Amino acid sequence: MDPWADREEIARRAAARVADIAAASSAQLDEVARLLQAELADSISELRGDHLMLDLLYASVESNVKTFFHIVRYGVPVDTVEAPWPAVEYARRLAQREISSNALLRAYRLGHRRALEWVAGELAGVEPDGRISFSALQMLQDAAFAYIDRVSEQVVAEYETERERWLANRNTIRTATLSALLAGEEVDVASAEQVLGYRLRQEHLGLVLWADERMTSTDPLESLGQLIGAVAQEVGADSSPLFVPQDRSLGWGWIPLRAGTPVDLDRLARVLGEAGSEVKAAVGAVGAGLAGFRATHRQALRAHQVAVVGAERAHQITSFTAPGVRAAAALAGDLDLARDLVTSMLGGLAQDDEGVARLRETLTVFLQQNQSFVATAAKVHLHKNTVKYRVDKAVRLRGRPIEEDRLDLELALAACRWLGPAVLTRSP
């Protein structure tokens, strides 16, 4: 017998056997789909317990199996095939749930393998000729590979498109929800928590984080996102912080705290120091519940304003709870008024000079320590006589006793410390 004719006969009979199996699969389609769905559901941990997604997975499997055997039975060219609607919808829902596309592709890989195993078993039961069985299996394998390659490419494209659309919509909703919360509007707390991915019914530490836009080593926002995670870890947060970028180098943040957790600003300063001098933070006081969520944020914004006015002399971390920051925040809203206060209350002590700045710092501590030279000396680690010398010199520069206008004097000193050159007088 002509070997080419023999091969053609084997191919013809194999194609016929493939068509027979494809036709027979219709009766067993539900069983095959259920078996595949059960195995896939067990292997994709992200779907466990999600009944809607499991139903969509079954519909995707069933439609893919049905479409595949249809094109095999009738010889439909694979390059004309479009992904079944249930498969496309399953991909979209995965994107909306932010489940990795790996879970999508894993389903196709496993489905491909199991479908071929099932076909091989069917062939073994109905085709005694090993040559025909092998040829038929090869045909099915080639067709399955081409089908999976085409359809998986389509569903991944749908996944990516939906993911971009979903993230854009989610960010819009998230921004609107956050704006409503901060504006004091009535909102459903549970719904807001779901949108933000952050629990509002707890204690919070509000922050404003910003970076020098001239940073070239990395993306500023990426650095800030990593930084708030590091801060959250440092304070022992038991869940993820909320970080909301405001522009390419500034973002708002909230860190969840266990009830009664103290915040060590020195430890936070160390974390910021490790991030580099280009990064700065303003921090509010710890607040509880929805009201605290708003209050700590307002305070962080005011502390940020103080740091921005202080410019190059701003501390790497500016806390609203630090002595004098509340006063400086109030004065930062009207710098003309602040300058007038500083000039009238401090006289020569308002000079923008390093030596005069030391005198102001010593006088500030002296007033905080109830005008005790001994207590001030211990606080600033100087000899009592040195403290007295500095205080006396500060009083002379001021031009009048510190007992006069005591409250305004302390406000002026706070303005000098935190707002710096914006309120100081240039040295002659």
C-alpha positions in Angstrom: 0.0 0.0 0.0 1.2 3.5 -0.8 2.6 5.0 2.5 1.2 8.5 1.5 -2.2 7.0 0.9 -2.0 5.2 4.2 -1.1 8.5 6.0 -4.0 10.3 4.3 -6.3 7.5 5.4 -5.1 7.7 9.0 -5.6 11.5 8.9 -9.0 11.1 7.4 -10.1 8.6 10.0 -8.5 10.6 12.8 -10.4 13.7 11.7 -13.6 11.7 11.6 -12.9 10.3 15.1 -12.2 13.9 16.4 -15.5 15.0 15.0 -17.3 12.1 16.6 -15.8 12.9 20.0 -16.6 16.6 19.6 -20.2 15.6 18.8 -20.4 13.2 21.7 -19.1 15.8 24.1 -22.4 17.7 23.8 -24.1 15.1 25.9 -21.3 15.2 28.6 -20.6 19.0 28.4 -22.2 19.8 31.8 -20.3 17.0 33.5 -17.0 18.0 31.9 -17.5 21.7 32.8 -18.4 20.9 36.4 -15.3 18.7 36.9 -13.1 21.4 35.4 -14.8 24.1 37.5 -14.3 22.2 40.7 -10.6 21.7 40.1 -10.0 25.2 39.0 -11.9 26.7 41.9 -9.8 24.6 44.3 -6.6 25.7 42.6 -7.4 29.4 42.5 -7.4 30.5 46.2 -8.7 34.0 45.5 -12.1 32.5 44.5 -12.8 30.4 47.5 -16.2 31.3 49.1 -17.1 33.8 46.3 -20.2 32.1 44.9 -20.8 34.7 42.2 -17.3 34.3 40.8 -17.5 30.5 41.0 -20.7 30.6 39.0 -19.0 32.9 36.4 -16.1 30.5 36.4 -18.4 27.6 35.5 -20.1 29.7 32.8 -16.7 30.6 31.4 -15.5 26.9 31.4 -18.7 25.7 29.9 -18.7 28.2 27.1 -15.1 27.7 26.3 -15.5 23.9 26.2 -18.6 24.2 24.0 -16.9 26.7 21.7 -13.8 24.6 21.4 -15.6 21.3 20.5 -17.8 23.3 18.1 -14.9 24.5 16.1 -13.3 21.1 16.1 -16.4 19.4 15.0 -17.2 21.7 12.1 -13.6 22.7 11.2 -14.1 26.4 12.0 -10.8 28.4 11.5 -9.5 29.4 15.0 -8.5 32.8 13.8 -12.1 33.7 13.3 -13.1 32.7 16.8 -14.1 35.3 19.4 -13.9 34.6 23.2 -17.3 33.6 24.5 -19.2 36.3 26.4 -19.1 34.4 29.8 -15.3 34.1 29.5 -15.0 37.8 28.8 -17.3 38.7 31.7 -15.3 36.4 34.1 -12.2 38.3 33.1 -13.8 41.6 33.7 -15.0 40.6 37.1 -11.6 39.4 38.1 -10.2 42.8 37.2 -12.9 44.5 39.2 -12.0 42.4 42.2 -8.3 43.2 41.6 -7.5 39.5 41.4 -4.3 39.0 39.4 -4.5 38.1 35.8 -2.4 35.1 36.8 -5.6 33.5 38.1 -7.2 34.1 34.7 -4.3 32.4 32.8 -4.0 29.6 35.3 -7.6 28.6 34.6 -6.9 28.3 30.9 -3.7 26.4 31.4 -5.3 23.9 33.8 -8.4 23.7 31.6 -6.3 22.9 28.6 -4.5 20.1 30.3 -7.6 18.5 31.8 -9.6 18.8 28.6 -6.9 16.9 26.7 -6.7 14.3 29.4 -10.5 13.8 29.1 -10.2 13.5 25.3 -7.4 11.0 25.5 -9.5 8.9 27.8 -12.4 9.0 25.4 -10.2 8.1 22.4 -8.7 5.2 24.2 -12.2 3.8 24.8 -13.5 4.1 21.2 -10.4 3.8 18.9 -8.5 0.6 19.0 -6.0 1.7 16.3 -3.1 3.4 18.0 -2.0 5.3 14.9 -5.4 6.8 14.5 -5.8 7.5 18.2 -2.4 9.2 18.2 -3.2 11.3 15.1 -6.6 12.3 16.5 -5.0 13.3 19.8 -2.4 15.4 18.0 -5.1 17.2 16.0 -7.0 18.0 19.2 -3.9 19.1 20.9 -2.9 21.5 18.1 -6.5 22.8 17.9 -6.6 23.3 21.7 -3.3 25.1 21.8 -4.4 27.5 19.0 -7.8 28.1 20.6 -6.3 28.7 24.1 -3.6 31.0 22.6 -6.2 33.1 20.7 -8.9 33.3 23.4 -6.5 33.8 26.4 -5.0 36.8 24.5 -8.5 38.3 24.0 -9.6 37.8 27.6 -6.3 39.2 29.0 -6.8 42.3 26.8 -10.4 42.6 28.2 -9.0 42.2 31.7 -6.4 45.0 31.3 -9.0 47.3 29.7 -11.5 46.7 32.5 -8.8 47.0 35.1 -7.8 50.5 33.8 -11.4 51.6 33.6 -12.2 50.2 37.0 -9.3 51.8 38.7 -10.1 55.1 37.1 -13.7 54.9 38.2 -12.7 53.6 41.7 -10.3 56.5 42.1 -13.0 59.0 41.1 -15.4 57.4 43.6 -12.7 57.2 46.2 -11.8 60.9 45.8 -15.5 61.9 46.0 -16.0 59.8 49.1 -13.0 61.2 50.8 -14.0 64.8 49.9 -17.4 64.2 51.4 -15.9 62.8 54.6 -13.5 65.6 55.1 -16.2 68.2 54.3 -18.3 66.9 57.2 -21.1 65.6 54.9 -23.3 62.8 56.1 -22.0 59.5 54.7 -22.7 55.9 55.2 -19.6 54.9 57.2 -19.6 51.2 56.2 -19.9 52.1 52.5 -17.1 54.7 52.8 -14.9 52.2 54.5 -15.4 49.8 51.6 -14.7 52.4 49.0 -11.5 53.7 50.8 -10.3 50.2 51.9 -9.7 51.7 55.3 -11.6 51.4 58.6 -12.9 54.7 60.0 -14.1 53.4 63.3 -10.7 53.3 65.0 -7.9 55.7 66.1 -6.0 57.5 63.4 -2.8 59.5 62.9 -3.1 62.0 60.0 0.0 62.9 58.0 0.9 65.1 55.0 4.0 63.7 53.2 5.9 65.5 50.5 9.2 65.2 48.7 11.5 67.4 46.7 10.5 67.1 43.1 14.1 67.3 42.1 14.6 63.7 43.4 16.1 61.7 40.5 16.7 58.3 42.1 13.0 57.3 42.2 9.5 58.4 41.7 8.5 60.8 44.6 5.1 59.3 45.0 6.5 55.8 45.1 8.9 56.9 47.8 6.0 58.5 49.8 3.9 55.4 49.5 6.7 53.2 50.8 7.4 55.7 53.5 3.9 55.7 54.9 4.1 51.9 55.0 7.3 52.1 57.0 5.8 54.6 59.4 2.7 52.4 59.9 5.0 49.5 60.7 7.0 51.6 63.1 3.9 52.5 65.1 2.6 49.0 65.1 -0.5 49.5 62.9 -2.6 46.4 62.6 -3.9 47.1 59.2 -2.8 49.0 56.0 -2.6 52.8 56.0 -4.5 55.0 53.7 -2.4 57.1 51.2 -4.0 59.5 48.8 -1.7 61.3 46.3 -2.5 65.0 45.8 0.1 65.7 43.1 3.3 64.1 41.9 5.2 64.9 45.1 2.6 65.3 47.9 0.1 63.0 49.5 -2.3 62.7 52.4 -2.1 59.8 54.7 -3.9 58.1 57.6 -2.3 55.4 59.8 -4.6 53.1 61.8 -3.7 52.8 65.5 -4.7 50.5 68.2 -6.7 52.3 70.9 -4.4 54.1 73.3 -1.2 53.5 71.2 1.3 56.4 71.9 3.1 57.9 69.0 6.8 58.4 69.5 7.8 61.3 67.2 11.5 60.6 67.7 11.0 57.1 66.2 9.0 58.6 63.3 11.8 61.1 62.7 14.2 58.2 62.5 12.1 56.5 59.8 12.0 59.8 57.8 15.7 60.2 58.2 16.3 56.8 56.7 14.1 57.9 53.7 16.4 60.8 53.0 16.5 64.5 53.6 14.3 65.2 50.5 11.3 63.7 52.2 9.3 65.6 54.9 6.2 65.0 56.9 3.6 67.0 58.9 1.6 65.1 61.5 -1.6 65.8 63.4 -2.7 64.6 66.8 -4.2 61.1 67.2 -7.9 61.2 66.6 -10.7 58.6 67.2 -13.5 57.7 64.9 -14.8 59.7 62.0 -14.4 63.0 63.8 -10.9 62.1 64.7 -10.2 61.1 61.1 -11.1 64.6 60.0 -9.5 66.4 62.9 -6.1 64.8 62.6 -6.1 65.5 58.9 -6.9 69.2 59.5 -4.1 69.4 62.0 -1.6 67.8 59.7 -2.6 70.3 57.0 -2.0 73.2 59.4 1.4 71.7 60.4 2.2 71.3 56.7 1.5 75.0 56.2 3.9 75.9 59.0 6.6 73.7 57.4 6.0 75.2 54.0 6.4 78.8 55.3 9.5 77.7 57.3 10.9 76.5 53.9 14.5 75.4 54.1 14.6 75.7 57.9 11.5 73.5 58.4 12.1 70.4 60.5 12.0 67.0 58.7 8.9 66.2 60.7 6.5 69.0 61.9 4.0 67.8 64.5 0.9 69.9 65.3 1.3 68.8 68.9 4.9 70.2 69.2 5.1 73.3 71.5 4.4 76.4 69.6 3.2 74.8 66.3 -0.5 75.5 67.0 0.3 79.2 67.5 2.6 79.2 64.5 -0.2 77.6 62.4 -2.6 80.3 63.4 -0.1 83.0 62.5 0.9 81.4 59.2 -2.5 82.3 57.8 -1.6 86.0 58.0 2.1 86.6 57.6 1.8 90.4 57.7 0.2 90.2 61.1 2.8 87.7 62.2 5.7 89.9 61.1 4.1 92.9 62.9 3.7 90.8 66.1 7.4 89.6 65.9 8.8 93.0 65.3 6.7 94.8 68.0 7.2 92.0 70.6 10.9 91.2 70.1 12.6 94.3 68.8 16.3 93.5 68.2 15.6 89.9 69.2 13.7 89.5 65.9 17.0 89.5 63.8 17.6 86.6 61.4 20.9 85.8 63.0 22.3 82.5 64.2 23.5 83.9 67.5 20.2 85.7 68.1 18.3 82.5 67.3 20.1 80.8 70.2 19.0 83.5 72.5 15.4 83.1 71.4 15.5 79.4 71.9 17.0 79.8 75.4 14.4 82.4 76.3 11.6 80.2 75.0 12.7 77.3 77.2 13.1 79.7 80.2 9.5 80.9 79.8 8.3 77.3 79.5 10.2 76.4 82.7 8.5 79.1 84.7 11.5 81.4 84.5 13.7 78.9 86.5 17.4 79.2 85.6 18.1 75.8 87.1 15.3 74.0 85.3 16.2 75.7 82.0 19.9 74.8 82.4 18.9 71.1 82.8 16.6 71.2 79.8 19.1 72.8 77.4 22.2 71.2 78.9 24.0 74.4 79.8 25.4 75.9 83.0 23.0 78.0 85.0 25.2 81.1 84.6 25.2 80.6 80.8 21.4 80.5 80.8 21.3 83.7 82.8 23.7 85.4 80.5 21.6 84.5 77.4 18.3 85.4 79.0 19.7 88.8 80.2 21.1 89.5 76.7 17.7 88.5 75.1 15.9 90.9 77.4 18.3 93.7 76.5 17.8 93.1 72.8 14.1 93.0 73.2 14.2 96.4 75.0 11.8 95.7 77.8 11.1 93.1 80.6 9.7 89.7 79.7 6.8 90.2 82.1 5.3 92.7 79.7 2.9 91.2 77.1 3.9 87.7 78.2 1.3 85.9 75.9 2.2 88.0 72.8 5.9 87.4 73.6 5.5 83.7 73.6 3.5 83.8 70.4 6.2 85.9 68.7 8.9 83.4 69.8 6.8 80.5 68.5 6.4 82.3 65.1 10.2 82.9 64.9 11.0 79.2 65.7 8.6 77.6 63.2 8.1 80.2 60.5 11.7 81.4 60.3 12.8 84.0 57.8 9.2 84.7 56.7 8.7 86.7 59.9 12.3 87.6 61.0 14.2 90.8 60.3 17.3 90.6 58.3 20.5 91.4 60.3 22.1 94.7 59.4 
